[in-house]
Amino acid sequence: MAKRERQKRSSRQARQKKRAELEAAHEASAGSSTGTDKSTSPAKASEKKPAKEEKKPGRIRSYFAAVRAEMHRVVWPSRQELRNYTVAVTVFLVIFGVCIWLVDTGVVALLVGFTGLRG
């Protein structure tokens, strides 16, 4: 798990470095443009426009993206573990079912004994 985190961190740092280099190169090319007034240059105007058109992901899309990311983190049981868990749950259901049946039978016997309804 630690190796995966290191790989994520190093790839994140590489992307950040590449992004910084691209921004520096872009600013250098924008600084060497022929226009003296940089705020009215057509390159700057077209640069700002796509940023305004970006849409944030919707709530449903972000929800499913989060679900997908979480499902990648899930550690699924092996076939043998799943079989063991299934047997354990089935045994406990049978045991608790018998216990509830015994308590129910006892309560009914007490009620019959006190009230004499079945007789």
GROMACS elastic network, one bead per residue, 0.5 to 0.9 nm:
[ bonds ]
;  ai    aj funct       b0    kb
    1     4     6  0.52377   500
    1     5     6  0.64283   500
    1     6     6  0.87999   500
    2     5     6  0.50705   500
    2     6     6  0.62156   500
    2     7     6  0.86197   500
    3     6     6  0.50952   500
    3     7     6  0.61841   500
    3     8     6  0.86273   500
    4     7     6  0.50390   500
    4     8     6  0.61680   500
    4     9     6  0.85665   500
    5     8     6  0.50484   500
    5     9     6  0.60961   500
    5    10     6  0.85767   500
    6     9     6  0.50178   500
    6    10     6  0.60505   500
    6    11     6  0.84952   500
    7    10     6  0.51608   500
    7    11     6  0.60558   500
    7    12     6  0.83911   500
    8    11     6  0.52284   500
    8    12     6  0.59842   500
    8    13     6  0.85454   500
    9    12     6  0.50282   500
    9    13     6  0.61347   500
    9    14     6  0.85918   500
   10    13     6  0.50328   500
   10    14     6  0.61221   500
   10    15     6  0.86330   500
   11    15     6  0.61719   500
   11    16     6  0.85449   500
   12    15     6  0.51736   500
   12    16     6  0.61793   500
   12    17     6  0.86459   500
   13    16     6  0.50016   500
   13    17     6  0.61111   500
   13    18     6  0.85780   500
   14    17     6  0.50969   500
   14    18     6  0.61485   500
   14    19     6  0.85353   500
   15    18     6  0.50946   500
   15    19     6  0.60425   500
   15    20     6  0.85585   500
   16    19     6  0.50623   500
   16    20     6  0.61676   500
   16    21     6  0.86658   500
   17    20     6  0.50978   500
   17    21     6  0.62456   500
   17    22     6  0.86795   500
   18    21     6  0.50746   500
   18    22     6  0.61912   500
   18    23     6  0.86249   500
   19    22     6  0.51078   500
   19    23     6  0.61635   500
   19    24     6  0.85829   500
   20    23     6  0.51097   500
   20    24     6  0.61155   500
   20    25     6  0.85733   500
   21    24     6  0.50754   500
   21    25     6  0.61045   500
   21    26     6  0.84688   500
   22    25     6  0.50735   500
   22    26     6  0.59797   500
   22    27     6  0.85113   500
   23    27     6  0.60186   500
   23    28     6  0.84090   500
   24    27     6  0.51494   500
   24    28     6  0.60466   500
   24    29     6  0.85997   500
   25    28     6  0.50163   500
   25    29     6  0.61885   500
   25    30     6  0.85356   500
   26    29     6  0.51432   500
   26    30     6  0.60565   500
   26    31     6  0.84717   500
   27    31     6  0.58771   500
   27    32     6  0.85333   500
   28    31     6  0.50502   500
   28    32     6  0.63223   500
   28    33     6  0.88642   500
   29    32     6  0.52281   500
   29    33     6  0.64909   500
   30    33     6  0.52974   500
   30    38     6  0.82750   500
   30    43     6  0.78425   500
   30    44     6  0.83138   500
   31    34     6  0.86370   500
   31    38     6  0.81032   500
   32    35     6  0.86172   500
   33    36     6  0.80251   500
   33    38     6  0.83680   500
   33    41     6  0.87691   500
   35    38     6  0.63604   500
   35    40     6  0.84415   500
   35    41     6  0.64097   500
   36    41     6  0.84879   500
   37    40     6  0.59589   500
   37    41     6  0.67107   500
   38    41     6  0.52843   500
   38    42     6  0.88427   500
   38    43     6  0.88013   500
   38    44     6  0.73075   500
   39    42     6  0.86606   500
   39    44     6  0.66583   500
   39    45     6  0.78787   500
   40    43     6  0.84941   500
   40    44     6  0.70939   500
   40    45     6  0.70626   500
   41    44     6  0.55883   500
   41    45     6  0.66374   500
   41    46     6  0.89817   500
   42    45     6  0.50969   500
   42    46     6  0.61800   500
   42    47     6  0.84333   500
   43    46     6  0.53668   500
   43    47     6  0.60699   500
   43    48     6  0.88970   500
   44    48     6  0.64037   500
   44    49     6  0.88407   500
   45    48     6  0.55147   500
   45    49     6  0.65452   500
   46    49     6  0.52871   500
   46    50     6  0.72503   500
   47    50     6  0.64706   500
   47    51     6  0.74516   500
   48    51     6  0.54837   500
   48    52     6  0.67944   500
   49    52     6  0.54023   500
   49    53     6  0.66122   500
   50    53     6  0.50288   500
   50    54     6  0.64138   500
   51    54     6  0.54793   500
   51    55     6  0.89935   500
   52    55     6  0.81644   500
   55    58     6  0.85558   500
   57    60     6  0.82105   500
   57    61     6  0.61804   500
   57    62     6  0.61106   500
   58    61     6  0.52495   500
   58    62     6  0.61026   500
   58    63     6  0.84238   500
   59    62     6  0.52418   500
   59    63     6  0.59919   500
   59    64     6  0.87063   500
   60    64     6  0.62797   500
   60    65     6  0.85597   500
   61    64     6  0.52914   500
   61    65     6  0.61437   500
   61    66     6  0.86223   500
   62    66     6  0.60977   500
   62    67     6  0.85474   500
   63    66     6  0.51385   500
   63    67     6  0.62049   500
   63    68     6  0.86553   500
   64    68     6  0.60381   500
   64    69     6  0.85027   500
   65    68     6  0.51113   500
   65    69     6  0.61950   500
   65    70     6  0.85981   500
   66    69     6  0.50705   500
   66    70     6  0.60953   500
   66    71     6  0.85579   500
   67    70     6  0.50784   500
   67    71     6  0.60945   500
   67    72     6  0.87476   500
   68    71     6  0.50966   500
   68    72     6  0.64918   500
   69    72     6  0.53311   500
   69    73     6  0.68737   500
   70    73     6  0.51836   500
   70    74     6  0.66458   500
   71    74     6  0.52037   500
   71    75     6  0.86893   500
   72    75     6  0.82593   500
   77    80     6  0.79656   500
   77    81     6  0.57240   500
   77    82     6  0.59345   500
   78    81     6  0.51942   500
   78    82     6  0.61188   500
   78    83     6  0.86072   500
   79    82     6  0.51349   500
   79    83     6  0.62117   500
   79    84     6  0.87143   500
   80    83     6  0.50846   500
   80    84     6  0.62286   500
   80    85     6  0.86719   500
   81    84     6  0.50678   500
   81    85     6  0.61435   500
   81    86     6  0.85340   500
   82    85     6  0.51493   500
   82    86     6  0.60908   500
   82    87     6  0.86488   500
   83    86     6  0.51148   500
   83    87     6  0.62465   500
   83    88     6  0.86371   500
   84    87     6  0.52408   500
   84    88     6  0.61748   500
   84    89     6  0.86861   500
   85    88     6  0.50522   500
   85    89     6  0.61409   500
   85    90     6  0.85672   500
   86    89     6  0.52440   500
   86    90     6  0.61672   500
   86    91     6  0.86455   500
   87    90     6  0.51288   500
   87    91     6  0.61378   500
   87    92     6  0.86432   500
   88    91     6  0.52226   500
   88    92     6  0.62408   500
   88    93     6  0.86338   500
   89    92     6  0.52018   500
   89    93     6  0.61385   500
   89    94     6  0.87068   500
   90    93     6  0.51068   500
   90    94     6  0.63106   500
   90    95     6  0.87034   500
   91    94     6  0.52047   500
   91    95     6  0.62146   500
   91    96     6  0.86651   500
   92    95     6  0.50069   500
   92    96     6  0.60259   500
   92    97     6  0.82917   500
   93    96     6  0.52449   500
   93    97     6  0.58756   500
   93    98     6  0.85584   500
   94    97     6  0.50007   500
   94    98     6  0.61886   500
   94    99     6  0.86275   500
   95    98     6  0.52694   500
   95    99     6  0.62775   500
   95   100     6  0.87519   500
   96   100     6  0.61051   500
   96   101     6  0.84681   500
   97   100     6  0.52193   500
   97   101     6  0.61326   500
   97   102     6  0.86574   500
   98   102     6  0.61528   500
   98   103     6  0.86762   500
   99   102     6  0.51400   500
   99   103     6  0.62593   500
   99   104     6  0.85732   500
  100   103     6  0.51202   500
  100   104     6  0.60252   500
  100   105     6  0.84999   500
  101   104     6  0.50927   500
  101   105     6  0.60719   500
  101   106     6  0.85669   500
  102   105     6  0.50964   500
  102   106     6  0.61397   500
  102   107     6  0.86513   500
  103   106     6  0.50534   500
  103   107     6  0.61631   500
  103   108     6  0.86059   500
  104   107     6  0.51570   500
  104   108     6  0.61804   500
  104   109     6  0.85696   500
  105   108     6  0.51669   500
  105   109     6  0.61292   500
  105   110     6  0.86603   500
  106   109     6  0.50265   500
  106   110     6  0.61669   500
  106   111     6  0.86366   500
  107   110     6  0.50913   500
  107   111     6  0.61977   500
  107   112     6  0.85909   500
  108   111     6  0.51092   500
  108   112     6  0.61012   500
  108   113     6  0.84887   500
  109   112     6  0.51240   500
  109   113     6  0.60386   500
  109   114     6  0.86585   500
  110   113     6  0.50032   500
  110   114     6  0.61753   500
  110   115     6  0.84901   500
  111   114     6  0.52389   500
  111   115     6  0.58659   500
  111   116     6  0.75764   500
  111   117     6  0.80878   500
  112   115     6  0.53446   500
  112   117     6  0.56781   500
  112   118     6  0.61725   500
  112   119     6  0.83420   500
  113   116     6  0.55550   500
  113   117     6  0.82598   500
  113   118     6  0.88055   500
  114   117     6  0.85562   500
  115   118     6  0.84157   500
  116   119     6  0.61625   500
